[in-house]
Amino acid sequence: FQMACHAVSIYPYLDGISGDWPGAVSRELARSLEGENMFLQGNAGNVNPWKRGEEAVQEMAEGLTHDILTTYEYSARLISDSIRTDRAVVGLPLTDYGQERTGLENIDAEIMAITIGSVALVTLPGEPMTELNQAIQKDSSFPQTIVLGYSNGNGGHYCGMPGEKAHGGYETGERANLGSDQAGGIMVNTAIGLLDKLHSER
């Protein structure tokens, strides 16, 4: 199961290590389906849970488990003819602070695409904002495209679409987001290029 949301419902109410709401959902699914499952983190750079604390974790677990089980009931088995992969490393331009902090003008970002039949997975580094996910899905060559963040290193940390910095906020702040205003667009275009290439090879 996949969702774009920080796993911080329990934070700052617990000092120990926690699986937070993804862990709680996974336990409920394992019990209900009598099998293993896996959580894939989406682009959650600017998405947080609306409540915090142990009750919030349980509320999310119950609601998401219900929705996932309903979806599972009506799901179809994926028919795959092959698995294909491709990757690209692009240089993301950095802000003035990013250049000062790293000593670089650009920082390498690895982007990967994995396709299994009609399903595509895209991995982006850092904590990309959810608008990158939406842009990739909109222009993807595959009918089902899952975009994951927090993959393959830090990249430009929080990166949004061009123009996002003008709106302000923590994620676009100079010390949180090392990538320039164009960094997110570069990642989106690279991902779409990889998907187009893999689609043409099917």
C-alpha positions as a printed Julia matrix, in Angstrom:
202×3 Matrix{Float64}:
   0.0     0.0     0.0
   1.18    3.5    -0.79
   0.35    6.95    0.51
   1.95   10.37    0.52
   1.96   11.51    4.16
   4.67   11.99    6.77
   4.72    9.19    9.32
   4.68   11.59   12.26
   1.31   11.0    13.94
   3.01    9.77   17.1
   5.62   12.56   17.05
   6.33   14.22   19.51
   4.32   12.01   21.89
   6.77    9.09   21.96
  10.5     9.09   22.6
  11.05    5.55   21.31
  11.17    4.11   17.81
   7.78    3.68   16.16
   6.34    2.46   12.88
   3.72    5.2    13.36
   0.57    4.92   11.24
   2.19    2.84    8.43
   3.26    0.27   11.01
  -0.22    0.16   12.55
  -1.85   -0.25    9.12
   0.61   -2.98    8.18
  -0.17   -4.94   11.33
  -3.92   -4.69   10.69
  -3.52   -5.78    7.06
  -1.31   -8.73    8.01
  -3.96   -9.87   10.47
  -6.9    -9.34    8.11
  -5.31  -10.8     4.99
  -3.22  -13.42    6.79
  -0.17  -12.49    4.77
   2.68  -10.08    4.32
   2.38   -6.53    3.0
   4.64   -3.58    2.37
   4.24    0.2     2.69
   5.66    2.5     0.01
   6.1     6.16    0.99
   4.87    8.67   -1.54
   5.93   12.28   -2.06
   5.06   13.62    1.36
   7.36   16.63    1.6
   4.44   18.96    2.28
   1.82   16.53    3.66
   1.4    15.9     7.4
  -1.22   13.96    9.4
  -4.1    16.17   10.53
  -3.96   14.8    14.1
  -1.17   13.72   16.43
  -0.91   11.21   19.27
  -1.68    7.53   19.89
  -5.39    7.99   19.17
  -4.53    9.6    15.83
  -2.34    6.62   14.9
  -5.19    4.23   15.65
  -7.75    6.36   13.8
  -5.56    6.45   10.69
  -4.89    2.71   10.94
  -8.58    1.85   11.13
  -9.62    4.19    8.31
  -6.82    3.27    5.93
  -7.13   -0.45    6.61
 -10.85   -0.29    5.79
 -10.17    1.53    2.51
  -7.32   -0.81    1.54
  -9.34   -3.94    2.27
 -12.24   -2.58    0.21
  -9.87   -1.9    -2.69
  -8.3    -5.34   -2.29
 -11.72   -6.99   -2.54
 -12.23   -5.5    -6.0
  -8.64   -5.77   -7.18
  -7.38   -7.68  -10.21
  -4.19   -9.69  -10.37
  -1.38   -7.86  -12.17
  -0.4    -9.59  -15.41
   3.23   -8.93  -16.11
   5.16   -9.83  -19.24
   8.44   -8.48  -17.9
  10.12   -6.13  -15.45
  12.06   -3.22  -16.9
  14.19   -0.63  -15.15
  16.08    2.51  -16.03
  17.75    5.29  -14.12
  19.21    8.73  -14.64
  21.42   10.97  -12.55
  20.74   14.67  -13.05
  22.36   17.74  -11.58
  19.89   19.8    -9.55
  20.77   23.51   -9.37
  21.11   24.71   -5.78
  20.04   27.87   -3.99
  22.72   30.28   -2.75
  22.46   28.67    0.69
  22.66   25.22   -0.86
  25.82   26.17   -2.7
  27.31   27.66    0.45
  26.44   24.57    2.49
  27.68   21.98   -0.02
  30.36   23.86   -1.92
  28.62   22.8    -5.15
  26.55   24.6    -7.77
  24.57   21.44   -8.53
  23.9    18.26   -6.6
  23.43   14.86   -8.2
  19.98   13.31   -7.92
  19.28    9.71   -8.92
  15.84    9.02  -10.41
  14.69    5.5   -11.21
  11.77    3.98  -13.09
  10.64    0.38  -12.71
   7.81   -1.03  -14.82
   5.88   -4.26  -14.25
   3.4    -4.7   -17.06
   1.07   -1.69  -17.0
   2.3    -0.48  -13.59
   5.2     1.94  -13.19
   7.15    2.89  -10.07
   9.19    6.09   -9.99
  11.64    6.87   -7.2
  12.71   10.42   -6.34
  15.36   11.48   -3.82
  14.87   13.76   -0.84
  11.44   14.81    0.46
   9.71   15.87   -2.76
   6.42   17.7    -2.52
   3.26   15.93   -3.59
   2.79   18.17   -6.64
   5.76   16.37   -8.28
   3.84   13.12   -7.9
   0.76   14.65   -9.51
   2.74   16.05  -12.44
   4.45   12.72  -13.15
   1.18   10.78  -12.95
  -0.55   13.28  -15.25
   2.0    12.84  -18.06
   3.02    9.22  -17.46
   2.85    6.78  -20.36
   1.56    4.1   -17.96
  -2.05    3.88  -16.76
  -0.96    3.17  -13.18
   2.03    5.12  -11.9
   3.21    5.12   -8.29
   5.69    7.82   -7.34
   7.88    7.32   -4.27
   9.94    9.83   -2.35
  12.77    9.39    0.16
  14.68    7.23   -2.33
  18.27    7.26   -3.5
  19.72    9.96   -1.24
  18.83   13.5    -0.26
  18.81   15.27   -3.62
  17.72   18.87   -3.07
  15.84   17.96    0.15
  12.35   19.53   -0.18
  11.69   20.22   -3.86
   8.48   21.52   -5.36
   7.32   22.51   -8.81
   8.67   25.71  -10.37
   6.97   28.72   -8.77
   6.35   26.97   -5.45
   8.93   29.05   -3.58
   6.84   32.17   -4.14
   4.15   30.73   -1.84
   6.55   30.51    1.11
   6.34   28.03    3.96
   8.79   25.78    5.75
   9.4    23.4     2.85
  10.36   26.2     0.46
  12.53   28.03    2.99
  16.16   28.57    2.14
  17.54   26.32    4.87
  15.06   23.47    4.28
  15.04   23.4     0.49
  18.52   23.35   -1.03
  17.26   22.94   -4.6
  16.54   25.96   -6.74
  13.04   26.78   -7.97
  13.73   24.67  -11.07
  14.91   21.51   -9.27
  11.5    19.87   -8.95
  10.67   20.45  -12.61
  13.96   18.84  -13.63
  13.11   15.72  -11.62
   9.61   15.53  -13.11
  10.86   15.87  -16.69
  13.56   13.28  -16.1
  11.06   10.81  -14.64
   8.65   11.27  -17.55
  11.51   10.76  -20.01
  12.42    7.46  -18.33
   8.78    6.32  -18.4
   8.41    7.22  -22.09
  11.56    5.26  -22.92
  10.45    2.17  -21.0
   6.97    2.36  -22.53
   8.41    2.44  -26.05
  10.45   -0.69  -25.26
   7.41   -2.76  -24.23
